[in-house]
Every structure is written in C-alpha cells, then in structure tokens.
Amino acid sequence: LLDTPRRVVEAFDELYQGYHQCPAEVLDRTFGETAGYDDFVLIRDIEFTSQCEHHMMPFYGKAHIAYTPVERVVGLSKLARLTDIFARRLQTQEHLTAQIAAAIDEVLKPRGVAVVIEAEHTCMSVRGVAKHGAMTFTSRFTGMFRDNPAEQARFIGLKGMYDFMSQAVTRDQETRQSLAAHPAGAATETPTYYTLAL
C-alpha cells in the first residue's frame, strides 16, 4: 500500500489528461484533396472510456460521428482523438455528446454534424440498481442532419448497417460450420441471402 497514493495520482493523470489537451488544435489541420466529395464522412465504433462526474465511476462505449465537409476534410484519426480529449474528463454522456458535436461544428464549419454515443455506466451496472448491460444512447445533430430527416435517417442506417451485416456473416459462418460437422444434414439446410439498398 505504500505506493498506492503515487499510483492513484498517475492513474488520475492518465484518466483526466483531456483537461490538458485542446480540441481545436486536434482539428486544426485539414486536407483539400477531396476531388469534389460532397457527401458526409462517417466514422463508427470509436471506443472510449470516461468517468461519471457524479460518482467518479467509469462509463464506456462507442461513439459514431459523421460530418459533411465543405471543401476540406480532417484526418480520420483526429475524430477519434477528439473523442478521447473530451472523454478523458469528468463527464456526463449528454455533455460528452454535445461537446464533440460543438467542437466539430465550430472548428471545421461543416454543413452538418451527427454524433451518437452508446455507453454502459458502471454507476448503475455495478452499484445502485445494478443493471448490468443496460445501455444509454445519446445523440446530437446540427445543420443538414438536424434540418433534413432524410440525411438523419441515412446516418442512422449506415451506422447500423455494419451490425446487421456482422450478424448475417456470423449466422452464415455458423451454418457452414454446422454443415461441415454434420454433412448428412446438408440437404435440409437453406442458405440465407441479404440484399442492401443504399
């Protein structure tokens, strides 16, 4: 226990390093080589861990971020770094969602921003009501995503497409493994096909 105070200080330095980082600097460098690209850019499944400001307990999950650039784009890794900057602070999920969207809006000045965060909060999964696995979803839409329901629907659809396809591939792999293990039942198995219209 003699080294516990030192380890706690070091852990806090790491967990709350976002207070020493500037979101605007992360988004400052942009690129103009887009060949006239005028649709939105979506990065999904950005994993993060943050700390609840009410109980100082972790909440963790994934952020899905899209923005529609005007002439210039930001490096893809920068949106992940931006998420970490705000996550590495005492937070609420609602505030984290709003801060990410606002930073992109203010610095990049895109035609619109969409942010969805899904997370599990240990302050309600390991204490209190102790509902392990309960997920909280928050969202913030600006510009064209806020004003155009069709663009909002596209974002939500593309965000969820990977989950759907992953489940389909997993089911297909399980079927193939089952057929390989039990060739006698091959005639009774019916393959499933998926068609996506985007």
N, CA, C and O of each residue as an XYZ file, in Angstrom:
792
protein
N       0.808     -1.222      0.000
C       0.000      0.000      0.000
C       0.845      1.278      0.000
O       0.320      2.367     -0.234
N       2.123      1.153      0.256
C       2.953      2.349      0.341
C       2.957      3.142     -0.963
O       3.023      4.371     -0.945
N       2.886      2.440     -2.088
C       2.936      3.110     -3.392
C       1.557      3.442     -3.949
O       1.451      3.991     -5.046
N       0.506      3.119     -3.211
C      -0.845      3.357     -3.717
C      -1.116      4.829     -4.007
O      -1.661      5.133     -5.068
N      -0.763      5.762     -3.119
C      -1.009      7.180     -3.447
C      -0.358      7.611     -4.755
O      -0.965      8.326     -5.552
N       0.884      7.171     -4.973
C       1.568      7.527     -6.210
C       0.861      6.934     -7.420
O       0.700      7.607     -8.438
N       0.437      5.670     -7.314
C      -0.245      5.025     -8.428
C      -1.582      5.699     -8.727
O      -1.978      5.828     -9.886
N      -2.265      6.121     -7.680
C      -3.548      6.805     -7.885
C      -3.337      8.129     -8.612
O      -4.095      8.465     -9.521
N      -2.317      8.878     -8.218
C      -2.020     10.147     -8.887
C      -1.681      9.906    -10.353
O      -2.144     10.640    -11.226
N      -0.879      8.885    -10.627
C      -0.526      8.569    -12.009
C      -1.752      8.139    -12.805
O      -1.897      8.499    -13.973
N      -2.627      7.375    -12.175
C      -3.845      6.949    -12.853
C      -4.737      8.144    -13.174
O      -5.304      8.225    -14.264
N      -4.861      9.073    -12.223
C      -5.682     10.262    -12.460
C      -5.099     11.130    -13.568
O      -5.836     11.707    -14.367
N      -3.763     11.219    -13.611
C      -3.131     11.977    -14.692
C      -3.515     11.406    -16.055
O      -3.731     12.152    -17.010
N      -3.599     10.083    -16.136
C      -3.960      9.429    -17.392
C      -5.452      9.549    -17.671
O      -5.854      9.876    -18.787
N      -6.274      9.284    -16.656
C      -7.726      9.279    -16.847
C      -8.272     10.655    -17.190
O      -9.267     10.766    -17.906
N      -7.629     11.706    -16.687
C      -8.144     13.067    -16.872
C      -7.214     13.936    -17.709
O      -7.210     15.159    -17.570
N      -6.422     13.304    -18.580
C      -5.479     14.060    -19.395
C      -6.165     14.979    -20.390
O      -5.529     15.878    -20.941
N      -7.458     14.766    -20.629
C      -8.190     15.616    -21.570
C      -8.245     17.072    -21.155
O      -8.417     17.954    -21.996
N      -8.099     17.336    -19.843
C      -8.105     18.722    -19.373
C      -6.882     19.496    -19.853
O      -6.888     20.727    -19.860
N      -5.838     18.781    -20.254
C      -4.601     19.426    -20.691
C      -4.461     19.436    -22.217
O      -3.405     19.788    -22.742
N      -5.521     19.050    -22.921
C      -5.465     18.973    -24.379
C      -6.517     19.901    -24.992
O      -7.586     20.120    -24.424
N      -6.184     20.433    -26.156
C      -7.051     21.420    -26.816
C      -7.766     20.797    -28.015
O      -7.105     20.384    -28.968
N      -9.083     20.721    -27.992
C      -9.835     20.137    -29.110
C      -9.595     20.867    -30.432
O      -9.500     20.235    -31.484
N      -9.500     22.184    -30.378
C      -9.329     22.961    -31.607
C      -8.019     22.623    -32.303
O      -7.962     22.593    -33.532
N      -6.962     22.368    -31.530
C      -5.672     22.039    -32.127
C      -5.714     20.693    -32.843
O      -5.053     20.515    -33.866
N      -6.486     19.746    -32.315
C      -6.594     18.431    -32.943
C      -7.249     18.534    -34.311
O      -6.888     17.807    -35.236
N      -8.219     19.444    -34.437
C      -8.970     19.577    -35.689
C      -8.387     20.631    -36.619
O      -8.948     20.902    -37.681
N      -7.269     21.223    -36.226
C      -6.743     22.379    -36.955
C      -6.228     22.036    -38.343
O      -6.380     22.837    -39.265
N      -5.625     20.874    -38.517
C      -5.041     20.525    -39.814
C      -6.070     19.812    -40.684
O      -6.621     18.784    -40.289
N      -6.325     20.364    -41.871
C      -7.295     19.774    -42.797
C      -6.656     19.556    -44.164
O      -5.556     20.037    -44.436
N      -7.365     18.825    -45.014
C      -6.860     18.479    -46.336
C      -7.877     18.862    -47.406
O      -9.083     18.705    -47.213
N      -7.386     19.359    -48.523
C      -8.268     19.790    -49.596
C      -8.374     18.819    -50.745
O      -9.090     19.084    -51.711
N      -7.662     17.673    -50.664
C      -7.677     16.707    -51.765
C      -8.899     15.804    -51.654
O      -8.799     14.655    -51.224
N     -10.048     16.335    -52.045
C     -11.290     15.569    -51.911
C     -11.956     15.266    -53.246
O     -12.963     14.559    -53.278
N     -11.423     15.779    -54.341
C     -11.994     15.551    -55.678
C     -13.472     15.921    -55.735
O     -14.269     15.262    -56.402
N     -13.816     16.981    -55.026
C     -15.193     17.445    -55.051
C     -16.160     16.620    -54.221
O     -17.373     16.720    -54.409
N     -15.652     15.814    -53.313
C     -16.509     14.967    -52.471
C     -17.496     15.838    -51.700
O     -17.094     16.789    -51.028
N     -18.789     15.516    -51.795
C     -19.801     16.378    -51.174
C     -20.801     15.610    -50.313
O     -21.871     16.132    -49.999
N     -20.468     14.385    -49.930
C     -21.338     13.611    -49.054
C     -20.738     13.608    -47.650
O     -19.650     14.143    -47.437
N     -21.446     13.005    -46.689
C     -20.901     13.033    -45.340
C     -19.857     11.937    -45.131
O     -19.829     10.931    -45.841
N     -19.005     12.164    -44.139
C     -17.972     11.218    -43.724
C     -18.407     10.639    -42.380
O     -18.705     11.384    -41.447
N     -18.444      9.326    -42.283
C     -18.896      8.664    -41.059
C     -17.798      7.760    -40.505
O     -17.253      6.918    -41.219
N     -17.484      7.944    -39.236
C     -16.609      7.021    -38.515
C     -17.422      6.424    -37.386
O     -17.946      7.145    -36.538
N     -17.527      5.108    -37.379
C     -18.355      4.456    -36.372
C     -17.488      3.603    -35.444
O     -16.341      3.279    -35.750
N     -18.071      3.258    -34.319
C     -17.423      2.361    -33.352
C     -16.106      2.904    -32.809
O     -15.130      2.163    -32.694
N     -16.070      4.195    -32.475
C     -14.906      4.777    -31.810
C     -15.027      4.447    -30.325
O     -15.852      5.031    -29.622
N     -14.213      3.519    -29.850
C     -14.306      3.105    -28.458
C     -13.734      4.183    -27.534
O     -12.757      4.850    -27.873
N     -14.349      4.341    -26.373
C     -13.878      5.330    -25.406
C     -14.208      4.861    -23.992
O     -15.069      4.005    -23.790
N     -13.513      5.431    -23.031
C     -13.827      5.266    -21.620
C     -13.787      6.635    -20.976
O     -12.850      7.403    -21.193
N     -14.799      6.940    -20.189
C     -14.845      8.217    -19.494
C     -15.203      7.967    -18.031
O     -15.384      6.827    -17.604
N     -15.301      9.066    -17.273
C     -15.596      8.960    -15.847
C     -16.828      9.803    -15.521
O     -16.891     10.991    -15.840
N     -17.805      9.161    -14.879
C     -19.027      9.863    -14.482
C     -18.697     10.955    -13.465
O     -18.033     10.687    -12.463
N     -19.148     12.163    -13.710
C     -18.821     13.265    -12.812
C     -19.614     13.210    -11.506
O     -19.292     13.918    -10.552
N     -20.645     12.375    -11.464
C     -21.459     12.280    -10.250
C     -20.887     11.293     -9.238
O     -20.944     11.529     -8.031
N     -20.330     10.174     -9.738
C     -19.824      9.146     -8.833
C     -18.334      8.840     -9.060
O     -17.744      8.035     -8.339
N     -17.742      9.481    -10.057
C     -16.349      9.199    -10.434
C     -16.161      7.711    -10.699
O     -15.181      7.109    -10.263
N     -17.122      7.125    -11.425
C     -17.043      5.735    -11.847
C     -17.039      5.702    -13.368
O     -17.600      6.597    -14.000
N     -16.421      4.695    -13.970
C     -16.285      4.669    -15.428
C     -17.614      4.463    -16.153
O     -18.508      3.771    -15.666
N     -17.719      5.075    -17.317
C     -18.704      4.640    -18.312
C     -17.955      4.512    -19.631
O     -17.043      5.289    -19.917
N     -18.341      3.541    -20.417
C     -17.573      3.212    -21.612
C     -18.502      2.738    -22.719
O     -19.592      2.228    -22.461
N     -18.057      2.913    -23.941
C     -18.882      2.506    -25.072
C     -18.271      2.920    -26.386
O     -17.054      2.888    -26.567
N     -19.149      3.316    -27.313
C     -18.709      3.656    -28.660
C     -19.363      4.953    -29.119
O     -20.520      5.237    -28.807
N     -18.588      5.727    -29.869
C     -19.103      6.953    -30.480
C     -19.160      6.759    -31.989
O     -18.272      6.152    -32.587
N     -20.215      7.283    -32.589
C     -20.381      7.254    -34.045
C     -20.503      8.715    -34.491
O     -21.405      9.431    -34.057
N     -19.593      9.146    -35.354
C     -19.501     10.560    -35.715
C     -19.526     10.726    -37.231
O     -18.815     10.032    -37.958
N     -20.353     11.654    -37.689
C     -20.390     11.992    -39.117
C     -20.395     13.512    -39.272
O     -20.930     14.237    -38.434
N     -19.792     13.970    -40.352
C     -19.881     15.389    -40.696
C     -19.842     15.514    -42.208
O     -19.258     14.676    -42.895
N     -20.463     16.557    -42.718
C     -20.474     16.814    -44.158
C     -19.544     17.981    -44.439
O     -19.892     19.126    -44.149
N     -18.366     17.715    -44.999
C     -17.345     18.759    -45.150
C     -17.701     19.792    -46.209
O     -18.509     19.551    -47.106
N     -17.074     20.936    -46.071
C     -17.150     21.986    -47.088
C     -15.738     22.158    -47.638
O     -14.910     22.840    -47.034
N     -15.468     21.544    -48.773
C     -14.193     21.620    -49.491
C     -13.050     20.874    -48.819
O     -12.297     20.182    -49.504
N     -12.890     20.987    -47.495
C     -11.744     20.384    -46.831
C     -12.203     19.358    -45.789
O     -13.272     19.493    -45.194
N     -11.376     18.336    -45.585
C     -11.686     17.291    -44.610
C     -10.569     17.222    -43.578
O      -9.454     17.691    -43.808
N     -10.894     16.625    -42.433
C      -9.916     16.440    -41.369
C      -9.463     14.987    -41.382
O     -10.206     14.105    -41.812
N      -8.240     14.736    -40.911
C      -7.749     13.369    -40.844
C      -8.673     12.499    -40.003
O      -9.173     12.949    -38.972
N      -8.908     11.263    -40.427
C      -9.879     10.400    -39.758
C      -9.520     10.149    -38.295
O     -10.400     10.098    -37.435
N      -8.236      9.995    -38.019
C      -7.830      9.717    -36.637
C      -8.125     10.883    -35.705
O      -8.222     10.709    -34.490
N      -8.266     12.072    -36.280
C      -8.486     13.247    -35.439
C      -9.837     13.208    -34.738
O      -9.976     13.747    -33.640
N     -10.830     12.581    -35.354
C     -12.136     12.485    -34.701
C     -12.080     11.512    -33.532
O     -12.773     11.696    -32.531
N     -11.257     10.479    -33.658
C     -11.051      9.566    -32.529
C     -10.304     10.286    -31.404
O     -10.633     10.124    -30.229
N      -9.301     11.081    -31.774
C      -8.551     11.839    -30.764
C      -9.457     12.861    -30.079
O      -9.367     13.064    -28.869
N     -10.323     13.498    -30.852
C     -11.258     14.467    -30.283
C     -12.160     13.803    -29.248
O     -12.410     14.355    -28.176
N     -12.642     12.615    -29.585
C     -13.491     11.873    -28.648
C     -12.745     11.606    -27.352
O     -13.304     11.779    -26.269
N     -11.492     11.188    -27.449
C     -10.702     10.894    -26.254
C     -10.443     12.139    -25.418
O     -10.450     12.070    -24.189
N     -10.214     13.275    -26.070
C      -9.956     14.507    -25.320
C     -11.116     14.828    -24.397
O     -10.913     15.150    -23.227
N     -12.340     14.740    -24.922
C     -13.496     15.046    -24.087
C     -13.845     13.902    -23.134
O     -14.351     14.135    -22.037
N     -13.572     12.667    -23.558
C     -13.880     11.525    -22.698
C     -12.943     11.468    -21.493
O     -13.340     11.021    -20.417
N     -11.695     11.922    -21.674
C     -10.726     11.877    -20.581
C     -10.907     13.072    -19.643
O      -9.956     13.782    -19.314
N     -12.138     13.265    -19.231
C     -12.503     14.300    -18.271
C     -13.662     13.758    -17.443
O     -14.263     12.748    -17.808
N     -13.981     14.420    -16.333
C     -15.213     14.088    -15.634
C     -16.367     14.500    -16.533
O     -16.395     15.629    -17.022
N     -17.324     13.598    -16.761
C     -18.305     13.842    -17.800
C     -19.684     13.303    -17.437
O     -19.837     12.478    -16.536
N     -20.666     13.789    -18.158
C     -21.935     13.099    -18.340
C     -21.989     12.726    -19.815
O     -21.359     13.378    -20.647
N     -22.731     11.690    -20.135
C     -22.786     11.261    -21.539
C     -23.424     12.336    -22.406
O     -23.024     12.539    -23.553
N     -24.422     13.025    -21.850
C     -25.090     14.076    -22.613
C     -24.112     15.203    -22.964
O     -24.090     15.696    -24.091
N     -23.309     15.595    -21.980
C     -22.344     16.668    -22.205
C     -21.265     16.231    -23.193
O     -20.863     17.003    -24.063
N     -20.800     14.993    -23.056
C     -19.785     14.464    -23.973
C     -20.281     14.505    -25.411
O     -19.551     14.918    -26.311
N     -21.509     14.081    -25.627
C     -22.097     14.077    -26.976
C     -22.158     15.488    -27.543
O     -21.779     15.725    -28.690
N     -22.638     16.421    -26.729
C     -22.783     17.801    -27.187
C     -21.426     18.455    -27.453
O     -21.284     19.217    -28.409
N     -20.430     18.163    -26.615
C     -19.115     18.780    -26.785
C     -18.437     18.327    -28.081
O     -17.839     19.138    -28.788
N     -18.532     17.046    -28.386
C     -17.927     16.540    -29.617
C     -18.550     17.218    -30.828
O     -17.841     17.676    -31.725
N     -19.879     17.279    -30.852
C     -20.574     17.894    -31.984
C     -20.235     19.378    -32.103
O     -19.994     19.879    -33.201
N     -20.217     20.074    -30.974
C     -19.949     21.513    -30.997
C     -18.540     21.818    -31.481
O     -18.337     22.774    -32.230
N     -17.558     21.014    -31.061
C     -16.173     21.254    -31.481
C     -16.023     21.092    -32.987
O     -15.374     21.909    -33.640
N     -16.618     20.045    -33.538
C     -16.541     19.828    -34.988
C     -17.235     20.963    -35.719
O     -16.736     21.460    -36.729
N     -18.383     21.369    -35.207
C     -19.156     22.443    -35.825
C     -18.376     23.760    -35.825
O     -18.335     24.459    -36.838
N     -17.769     24.091    -34.706
C     -17.102     25.383    -34.554
C     -15.787     25.459    -35.329
O     -15.465     26.500    -35.901
N     -15.025     24.360    -35.353
C     -13.701     24.402    -35.974
C     -13.769     24.110    -37.470
O     -13.192     24.848    -38.268
N     -14.460     23.054    -37.857
C     -14.499     22.657    -39.268
C     -15.568     23.401    -40.064
O     -15.467     23.521    -41.285
N     -16.585     23.895    -39.375
C     -17.704     24.595    -40.018
C     -18.280     23.779    -41.184
O     -18.356     24.275    -42.308
N     -18.679     22.551    -40.922
C     -19.242     21.701    -41.974
C     -20.704     22.044    -42.226
O     -21.274     22.908    -41.561
N     -21.299     21.362    -43.189
C     -22.726     21.572    -43.463
C     -23.615     20.884    -42.443
O     -24.810     21.165    -42.358
N     -23.029     19.984    -41.671
C     -23.795     19.324    -40.625
C     -22.932     18.341    -39.856
O     -21.925     17.850    -40.365
N     -23.337     18.059    -38.622
C     -22.637     17.108    -37.765
C     -23.661     16.175    -37.133
O     -24.745     16.606    -36.738
N     -23.315     14.906    -37.038
C     -24.151     13.920    -36.350
C     -23.275     13.128    -35.387
O     -22.229     12.608    -35.774
N     -23.704     13.041    -34.144
C     -22.965     12.282    -33.137
C     -23.955     11.416    -32.364
O     -24.949     11.915    -31.837
N     -23.680     10.133    -32.302
C     -24.444      9.205    -31.472
C     -23.458      8.468    -30.582
O     -22.434      7.967    -31.049
N     -23.779      8.406    -29.291
C     -22.935      7.688    -28.341
C     -23.778      6.636    -27.628
O     -24.883      6.916    -27.164
N     -23.242      5.436    -27.550
C     -23.866      4.363    -26.784
C     -22.874      3.922    -25.724
O     -21.703      3.692    -26.026
N     -23.334      3.802    -24.476
C     -22.402      3.509    -23.395
C     -23.084      2.781    -22.245
O     -24.290      2.894    -22.025
N     -22.256      2.025    -21.520
C     -22.697      1.399    -20.278
C     -22.068      2.152    -19.121
O     -20.870      2.435    -19.137
N     -22.869      2.476    -18.120
C     -22.418      3.254    -16.968
C     -22.284      2.342    -15.756
O     -23.263      1.746    -15.306
N     -21.073      2.238    -15.233
C     -20.879      1.348    -14.090
C     -21.549      1.883    -12.831
O     -21.763      1.132    -11.879
N     -21.881      3.167    -12.816
C     -22.573      3.701    -11.652
C     -23.990      3.139    -11.523
O     -24.615      3.262    -10.470
N     -24.499      2.519    -12.600
C     -25.794      1.852    -12.490
C     -25.720      0.373    -12.853
O     -26.731     -0.327    -12.803
N     -24.527     -0.110    -13.218
C     -24.406     -1.532    -13.543
C     -23.749     -2.336    -12.430
O     -24.002     -3.534    -12.304
N     -22.901     -1.690    -11.612
C     -22.242     -2.419    -10.525
C     -22.623     -1.883     -9.149
O     -22.158     -2.407     -8.137
N     -23.455     -0.856     -9.092
C     -23.936     -0.300     -7.831
C     -25.379      0.145     -8.037
O     -25.919      0.030     -9.137
N     -25.990      0.645     -6.995
C     -27.360      1.147     -7.126
C     -28.309      0.067     -7.630
O     -28.470     -0.974     -6.993
N     -28.932      0.318     -8.771
C     -29.886     -0.648     -9.325
C     -29.189     -1.881     -9.895
O     -29.835     -2.904    -10.119
N     -27.880     -1.797    -10.132
C     -27.060     -2.934    -10.577
C     -27.653     -3.631    -11.796
O     -27.877     -4.842    -11.780
N     -27.907     -2.859    -12.854
C     -28.465     -3.410    -14.096
C     -27.344     -3.561    -15.123
O     -27.141     -2.701    -15.980
N     -26.631     -4.663    -15.014
C     -25.515     -4.917    -15.911
C     -26.005     -5.059    -17.357
O     -26.990     -5.744    -17.633
N     -25.291     -4.393    -18.269
C     -25.628     -4.492    -19.683
C     -26.600     -3.445    -20.181
O     -26.824     -3.343    -21.387
N     -27.188     -2.659    -19.282
C     -28.094     -1.590    -19.717
C     -27.296     -0.524    -20.461
O     -26.276     -0.049    -19.960
N     -27.755     -0.146    -21.653
C     -27.042      0.809    -22.487
C     -27.798      2.132    -22.562
O     -29.028      2.163    -22.605
N     -27.036      3.220    -22.575
C     -27.604      4.560    -22.719
C     -27.197      5.121    -24.077
O     -26.029      5.049    -24.458
N     -28.160      5.679    -24.802
C     -27.908      6.268    -26.116
C     -28.189      7.769    -26.055
O     -29.214      8.199    -25.526
N     -27.272      8.554    -26.600
C     -27.474      9.994    -26.724
C     -27.107     10.423    -28.144
O     -26.303      9.768    -28.808
N     -27.694     11.515    -28.601
C     -27.421     11.985    -29.966
C     -27.448     13.497    -30.020
O     -28.103     14.162    -29.217
N     -26.716     14.023    -30.991
C     -26.745     15.465    -31.276
C     -26.588     15.641    -32.776
O     -25.658     15.108    -33.381
N     -27.517     16.402    -33.376
C     -27.490     16.659    -34.811
C     -27.476     18.166    -35.040
O     -28.208     18.908    -34.385
N     -26.636     18.613    -35.977
C     -26.600     20.022    -36.342
C     -26.713     20.148    -37.860
O     -26.537     19.173    -38.590
N     -27.008     21.354    -38.320
C     -27.023     21.634    -39.751
C     -27.940     20.719    -40.525
O     -29.096     20.529    -40.148
N     -27.435     20.147    -41.613
C     -28.252     19.343    -42.507
C     -28.795     18.084    -41.828
O     -29.857     17.593    -42.208
N     -28.084     17.558    -40.834
C     -28.583     16.380    -40.134
C     -29.766     16.735    -39.239
O     -30.668     15.921    -39.043
N     -29.762     17.939    -38.703
C     -30.869     18.392    -37.870
C     -32.068     18.800    -38.726
O     -33.214     18.525    -38.372
N     -31.795     19.457    -39.851
C     -32.862     20.045    -40.646
C     -33.436     19.110    -41.704
O     -34.536     19.347    -42.203
N     -32.711     18.058    -42.051
C     -33.147     17.156    -43.111
C     -33.327     15.737    -42.547
O     -32.339     15.031    -42.347
N     -34.553     15.318    -42.293
C     -34.790     13.984    -41.727
C     -34.226     12.862    -42.585
O     -33.844     11.817    -42.058
N     -34.168     13.062    -43.898
C     -33.639     12.021    -44.783
C     -32.148     11.795    -44.527
O     -31.685     10.654    -44.523
N     -31.393     12.882    -44.313
C     -29.964     12.738    -44.029
C     -29.750     12.099    -42.656
O     -28.835     11.297    -42.471
N     -30.589     12.458    -41.713
C     -30.504     11.853    -40.388
C     -30.770     10.351    -40.474
O     -30.103      9.555    -39.815
N     -31.745      9.977    -41.288
C     -32.079      8.560    -41.467
C     -30.940      7.813    -42.157
O     -30.649      6.667    -41.815
N     -30.293      8.464    -43.133
C     -29.149      7.839    -43.812
C     -28.029      7.567    -42.820
O     -27.435      6.489    -42.818
N     -27.747      8.550    -41.982
C     -26.696      8.385    -40.982
C     -27.015      7.213    -40.055
O     -26.164      6.358    -39.810
N     -28.235      7.179    -39.546
C     -28.627      6.110    -38.630
C     -28.591      4.762    -39.346
O     -28.198      3.755    -38.758
N     -29.001      4.741    -40.614
C     -28.988      3.494    -41.372
C     -27.587      2.982    -41.613
O     -27.329      1.790    -41.450
N     -26.666      3.872    -42.003
C     -25.287      3.453    -42.246
C     -24.587      3.076    -40.944
O     -23.744      2.179    -40.922
N     -24.935      3.759    -39.871
C     -24.354      3.432    -38.570
C     -24.708      2.012    -38.157
O     -23.898      1.313    -37.547
N     -25.931      1.587    -38.495
C     -26.380      0.270    -38.086
C     -26.130     -0.824    -39.101
O     -26.303     -2.002    -38.787
N     -25.722     -0.462    -40.331
C     -25.557     -1.453    -41.388
C     -24.509     -2.489    -41.017
O     -24.692     -3.678    -41.277
N     -23.415     -2.048    -40.411
C     -22.334     -2.970    -40.084
C     -22.799     -4.017    -39.073
O     -22.444     -5.190    -39.183
N     -23.600     -3.587    -38.077
C     -24.108     -4.530    -37.093
C     -24.949     -5.602    -37.770
O     -24.824     -6.788    -37.463
N     -25.815     -5.174    -38.700
C     -26.686     -6.116    -39.400
C     -25.859     -7.109    -40.215
O     -26.102     -8.315    -40.176
N     -24.873     -6.582    -40.958
C     -24.072     -7.449    -41.806
C     -23.200     -8.389    -40.971
O     -22.997     -9.542    -41.352
N     -22.683     -7.907    -39.836
C     -21.870     -8.757    -38.978
C     -22.682     -9.935    -38.463
O     -22.198    -11.066    -38.420
N     -23.927     -9.658    -38.070
C     -24.796    -10.728    -37.597
C     -25.084    -11.717    -38.714
O     -25.138    -12.925    -38.483
N     -25.271    -11.201    -39.936
C     -25.558    -12.082    -41.068
C     -24.360    -12.976    -41.372
O     -24.520    -14.170    -41.627
N     -23.145    -12.389    -41.345
C     -21.946    -13.167    -41.614
C     -21.737    -14.218    -40.537
O     -21.362    -15.353    -40.831
N     -21.982    -13.834    -39.278
C     -21.830    -14.789    -38.176
C     -22.780    -15.958    -38.342
O     -22.390    -17.109    -38.145
N     -24.035    -15.674    -38.707
C     -25.005    -16.758    -38.910
C     -24.578    -17.655    -40.066
O     -24.730    -18.875    -40.002
N     -24.037    -17.036    -41.138
C     -23.594    -17.820    -42.288
C     -22.421    -18.724    -41.901
O     -22.374    -19.889    -42.295
N     -21.472    -18.179    -41.124
C     -20.328    -18.973    -40.692
C     -20.768    -20.135    -39.806
O     -20.254    -21.247    -39.930
N     -21.727    -19.873    -38.910
C     -22.219    -20.934    -38.034
C     -22.893    -22.031    -38.847
O     -22.749    -23.215    -38.542
N     -23.635    -21.632    -39.890
C     -24.296    -22.624    -40.738
C     -23.276    -23.485    -41.476
O     -23.424    -24.703    -41.565
N     -22.226    -22.825    -42.010
C     -21.192    -23.570    -42.728
C     -20.470    -24.548    -41.797
O     -20.175    -25.680    -42.182
N     -20.190    -24.104    -40.574
C     -19.524    -24.981    -39.617
C     -20.403    -26.165    -39.261
O     -19.929    -27.292    -39.123
N     -21.699    -25.890    -39.113
C     -22.633    -26.968    -38.791
C     -22.704    -27.979    -39.926
O     -22.739    -29.186    -39.686
N     -22.727    -27.482    -41.176
C     -22.791    -28.382    -42.326
C     -21.519    -29.221    -42.438
O     -21.565    -30.399    -42.795
N     -20.388    -28.595    -42.127
C     -19.124    -29.327    -42.204
C     -19.063    -30.425    -41.149
O     -18.511    -31.503    -41.373
N     -19.646    -30.119    -39.994
C     -19.614    -31.101    -38.904
C     -20.652    -32.206    -39.078
O     -20.472    -33.330    -38.609
N     -21.761    -31.854    -39.777
C     -22.841    -32.832    -39.957
C     -23.265    -32.855    -41.425
O     -24.344    -32.368    -41.763
N     -22.438    -33.408    -42.285
C     -22.737    -33.404    -43.734
C     -24.043    -34.099    -44.075
O     -24.639    -33.798    -45.109
N     -24.504    -35.017    -43.243
C     -25.745    -35.734    -43.539
C     -26.947    -34.806    -43.526
O     -27.962    -35.080    -44.167
N     -26.826    -33.699    -42.785
C     -27.958    -32.777    -42.705
C     -27.888    -31.657    -43.703
O     -28.681    -30.717    -43.653
N     -26.922    -31.751    -44.631
C     -26.725    -30.650    -45.579
C     -27.955    -30.394    -46.424
O     -28.244    -29.243    -46.751
N     -28.689    -31.439    -46.788
C     -29.830    -31.272    -47.683
C     -30.963    -30.504    -47.028
O     -31.825    -29.961    -47.719
N     -30.973    -30.452    -45.703
C     -32.071    -29.782    -45.005
C     -31.762    -28.319    -44.722
O     -32.647    -27.574    -44.299
N     -30.518    -27.892    -44.949
C     -30.136    -26.509    -44.661
C     -30.449    -25.611    -45.853
O     -30.183    -25.974    -46.999
N     -31.017    -24.432    -45.576
C     -31.347    -23.474    -46.629
C     -30.505    -22.225    -46.455
O     -30.570    -21.593    -45.400
N     -29.715    -21.847    -47.453
C     -28.887    -20.645    -47.316
C     -29.747    -19.395    -47.274
O     -30.831    -19.351    -47.856
N     -29.251    -18.378    -46.577
C     -29.961    -17.112    -46.451
C     -29.180    -16.036    -47.191
O     -27.959    -15.949    -47.059
N     -29.876    -15.222    -47.962
C     -29.232    -14.168    -48.733
C     -29.747    -12.817    -48.270
O     -30.924    -12.672    -47.941
N     -28.845    -11.809    -48.243
C     -29.199    -10.472    -47.784
C     -28.926     -9.472    -48.908
O     -27.867     -9.501    -49.535
N     -29.878     -8.604    -49.147
C     -29.717     -7.555    -50.147
C     -29.883     -6.217    -49.468
O     -30.884     -5.983    -48.791
N     -28.901     -5.321    -49.641
C     -28.965     -3.992    -49.073
C     -29.150     -2.975    -50.175
O     -28.440     -2.995    -51.181
N     -30.101     -2.093    -49.983
C     -30.315     -0.999    -50.933
C     -29.979      0.299    -50.221
O     -30.680      0.704    -49.294
N     -28.903      0.956    -50.655
C     -28.462      2.198    -50.009
C     -28.721      3.371    -50.928
O     -28.421      4.511    -50.573
